[in-house]
Amino acid sequence: MADAPWAPCSDRARERGDPLAGTAPRGIRWLLLEVATSWGPNALLDAPFDREVGRLLVRRVEAAGMRILAIRRPGRRSPPTVQRWAIVDSRPGSESIVWGEVADAPALLELPLDGSTGTPSSEPVYAVCAHGRHDRCCAVRGRRVAAALAAARPEQTWECSHVGGDRFAGTMVVFPHGLYYGYADDGDPVRIADAFDRGLVVPDRLRGRSSLDHPVQAAQHYARQAFGDDRIDAYPPLEETATDEGWRVRLGRDDAASVTVEVVAESSPPLLSTCAAARLVQVRQYALRSIG
């Protein structure tokens, strides 16, 4: 039988109906670094960014238990005269963003990473993956999302480097809460921003909250499906237990009761997870076993 014709990974994911729930990569504290020029396959480790500075910076940030993203404004860009940065805390109840700047990239190697410097901001950051050198879907779909958001919220919208989940493009992260969204170009991305203003998530596009484990992200998804509470802080995790078959997650409710969700991990059919992938893999998906 002849091989199926090539198609972008995000097209294939939509055709398969790949589920979003429980796919947000882990990220509790972040360093966002404005890099207004083009990005290599690894934005901070490849030219045109200074490779030696990038290597030292990534090592330092990761040693502090943080994730690092390159960010830039959508559209035409010119290098800024200073290097802007933001430190984000995505822990539930401790969400914060502080902004600052240094004279140049090497000065970032002395930047305190504990959030003690910089100017606090109450404005959200909508970081849309548009890392075309990493995956073509991020370029095509991500830039479409970023352009739509920038037209409505120019000061809050940034393109960002790879955040994970190319096949879910357009992907975006809402900071400071670390809310991961996928397939954002299939629905109006401004709808996601408007919901955030009201303290809500958009469940049909939500991948999960980066500060939570994948089984908890999936459990919250199934709780929202069953009970319909779309507030960002609804169903906080109270207890997570590994079982012989999967996980049992107890989530809080406003009525002082709780809901227990049991999820199991299943393997997807073999798939190509990125546009550049040459080998079929199976990825983990979370199915509901029981809720009550």
C-alpha positions in Angstrom: 0.0 0.0 0.0 1.4 3.4 -0.9 2.4 5.7 1.9 -0.2 8.4 2.8 0.7 11.9 1.5 2.6 14.2 3.8 0.5 16.6 5.8 1.4 19.1 8.5 1.4 17.6 12.0 -1.3 20.0 13.2 -3.5 18.9 10.3 -3.0 15.3 11.1 -3.8 15.9 14.8 -7.1 17.5 14.0 -8.0 14.7 11.6 -7.3 12.1 14.4 -9.0 14.2 17.0 -6.0 14.2 19.3 -7.2 15.2 22.8 -5.8 18.4 24.4 -6.5 17.6 28.1 -3.6 16.7 30.2 -0.9 17.8 27.7 0.5 21.0 29.3 4.2 20.7 29.9 5.4 21.3 33.4 6.4 24.9 34.2 6.2 26.6 37.6 8.6 29.6 37.3 9.7 31.2 34.1 12.2 33.6 32.6 10.8 35.4 29.5 13.5 37.0 27.5 12.9 39.5 24.6 14.9 38.4 21.6 13.5 40.5 18.8 15.7 39.1 16.0 15.1 35.8 14.1 15.5 32.5 16.1 17.4 29.5 15.2 16.1 25.9 15.8 16.9 26.4 19.5 16.1 30.1 20.0 18.7 30.7 22.8 21.3 28.1 21.8 21.7 28.8 18.1 22.7 31.9 16.0 21.9 34.7 15.8 21.6 34.7 19.6 25.1 34.5 21.2 25.6 30.7 21.7 28.0 31.0 24.6 25.8 33.4 26.5 22.7 31.3 25.7 24.3 28.1 26.9 25.3 29.7 30.2 22.0 31.4 30.6 19.9 28.2 29.9 22.1 26.2 32.3 21.7 28.8 35.0 17.9 29.2 34.6 17.3 25.4 34.5 19.5 24.9 37.6 17.1 27.3 39.4 14.2 25.0 38.4 12.8 27.5 35.9 11.8 27.4 32.2 13.1 30.0 29.7 11.3 31.3 26.7 12.4 33.8 24.0 9.7 36.3 23.3 9.2 39.0 20.6 6.5 41.3 19.3 4.5 40.1 16.3 5.2 41.7 12.9 8.3 43.6 11.8 11.0 43.8 14.4 14.1 45.8 15.1 16.5 44.9 17.9 15.7 47.0 21.0 18.4 49.1 22.7 18.0 47.1 25.9 17.3 43.5 26.8 13.8 43.2 28.4 13.0 40.3 30.6 10.1 39.0 32.8 10.1 36.6 35.7 6.8 34.7 36.1 5.6 32.7 39.0 2.7 30.4 38.0 2.0 28.7 41.3 -1.7 28.8 42.2 -2.2 31.6 44.7 1.2 33.1 44.0 0.8 34.1 40.4 3.0 37.1 39.5 4.9 38.8 36.7 7.8 41.3 37.2 9.4 43.1 34.3 12.9 44.5 34.0 15.7 45.2 31.6 19.5 45.0 31.3 21.9 46.6 29.0 22.7 43.5 27.0 22.4 39.7 27.0 25.6 39.0 29.0 24.2 41.0 31.9 21.4 38.4 32.3 24.0 36.1 33.8 23.9 38.3 36.9 20.2 38.7 37.0 18.6 37.6 40.3 16.1 34.8 39.4 14.0 35.0 42.6 11.8 37.8 41.4 13.2 40.3 43.9 14.1 42.8 41.2 12.0 44.3 38.5 8.6 46.1 38.3 5.5 44.1 39.2 2.8 44.0 36.5 -0.9 43.1 36.7 -1.1 42.8 33.0 -1.3 39.2 31.5 1.1 38.0 28.9 -0.3 36.0 26.0 2.7 34.1 24.6 1.9 32.4 21.3 4.4 29.9 19.9 5.6 31.1 16.5 8.9 29.3 16.4 8.9 28.5 12.7 12.5 27.1 12.7 11.4 24.5 15.2 8.2 23.5 13.4 6.4 24.9 10.4 2.9 24.6 12.0 4.1 27.0 14.8 5.0 29.5 12.1 1.8 29.2 10.0 -0.8 28.7 12.7 1.0 30.5 15.6 1.6 33.7 13.6 -2.1 33.7 12.7 -3.0 33.5 16.4 -0.5 36.2 17.4 -1.7 38.6 14.7 -5.3 38.2 15.8 -4.4 38.8 19.4 -2.1 41.7 18.7 -4.8 43.5 16.8 -7.0 43.4 20.0 -4.3 43.4 22.7 -1.0 44.8 21.3 0.7 45.4 24.7 -0.1 41.9 26.1 0.7 39.8 23.0 4.1 38.2 22.3 5.3 35.5 20.0 7.4 33.0 21.9 9.8 30.1 21.2 8.9 26.5 21.4 6.5 25.6 24.3 5.8 21.9 23.5 3.1 20.2 21.5 3.7 21.2 17.9 0.8 19.1 16.7 -1.6 21.3 18.8 -0.6 24.5 16.9 -1.6 27.2 17.3 -0.4 26.9 20.9 -0.3 29.6 23.4 0.4 30.1 27.1 -1.5 32.7 29.3 0.8 34.1 32.0 1.1 34.4 34.9 -1.2 31.4 35.5 0.5 29.1 33.0 -2.6 28.2 31.1 -1.7 26.2 28.0 -4.1 26.3 25.0 -4.1 24.3 21.8 -5.8 24.6 18.4 -6.2 28.3 19.2 -6.6 29.3 15.6 -9.7 27.1 15.2 -11.5 29.3 17.7 -11.1 33.1 18.1 -8.0 33.5 20.3 -9.4 36.8 21.5 -12.1 34.6 23.1 -9.4 33.0 25.3 -8.1 36.5 26.4 -11.6 37.8 27.1 -12.4 34.7 29.2 -9.2 35.2 31.2 -10.3 38.8 32.0 -13.4 37.3 33.5 -11.5 34.7 35.5 -12.5 31.8 33.2 -10.9 29.2 31.0 -12.0 28.1 27.6 -12.4 24.3 28.2 -12.5 23.2 24.6 -9.1 24.7 23.9 -7.4 24.2 27.3 -4.5 21.7 27.5 -4.0 22.3 31.2 -2.2 24.4 33.8 1.5 24.1 33.7 2.0 24.0 37.5 -0.1 20.8 37.8 0.8 17.2 37.0 -0.7 15.8 33.9 -3.2 13.5 35.7 -4.5 16.5 37.7 -4.9 18.5 34.5 -6.9 15.7 33.0 -9.0 15.3 36.1 -9.9 19.0 36.1 -10.9 18.7 32.5 -13.3 15.8 33.3 -14.7 17.7 36.3 -15.4 20.7 34.2 -17.1 18.5 31.6 -19.3 16.9 34.3 -20.1 19.9 36.5 -19.5 22.9 34.2 -17.4 25.3 36.4 -15.1 27.1 34.1 -13.4 29.4 36.6 -9.6 29.4 36.4 -9.2 28.3 40.0 -12.1 25.8 40.1 -11.4 22.2 41.2 -8.1 22.8 43.1 -6.2 19.5 43.7 -6.5 18.2 47.2 -4.9 14.7 46.8 -3.4 12.7 44.0 -2.8 9.0 44.4 -1.3 6.5 41.9 -3.3 3.3 41.6 -2.7 0.0 39.9 -4.7 1.2 36.9 -3.9 5.0 36.8 -4.5 7.9 39.2 -7.2 8.9 41.7 -7.4 12.7 42.0 -9.5 14.4 44.6 -10.5 18.0 43.7 -12.0 20.7 45.8 -15.4 22.3 45.3 -16.9 25.5 46.6 -19.6 23.7 48.6 -16.9 22.3 50.9 -17.4 18.9 49.3 -14.9 17.3 46.9 -15.1 15.3 43.6 -12.9 12.2 43.0 -11.8 11.6 39.5 -10.1 8.4 38.4 -8.1 8.6 35.1 -6.1 6.0 33.3 -3.3 6.4 30.8 -3.7 5.1 27.3 -1.4 5.0 24.4 -2.4 6.7 21.2 -2.2 4.9 17.8 1.3 5.3 16.3 1.6 8.9 14.9 4.1 11.5 13.7 4.1 14.1 16.5 5.9 16.9 14.6 6.2 18.0 11.0 9.8 16.9 10.9 9.3 13.5 12.6 10.4 10.5 10.6 9.5 7.8 13.2 6.0 6.8 14.4 5.5 7.1 18.2 2.7 6.5 20.7 1.9 9.3 23.1 0.1 9.2 26.4 -3.5 10.2 26.6 -5.8 10.3 29.7 -9.2 8.6 29.7 -11.9 9.0 32.4 -12.5 5.8 34.4 -14.9 7.3 37.0 -16.0 10.5 38.6 -18.1 11.3 41.6 
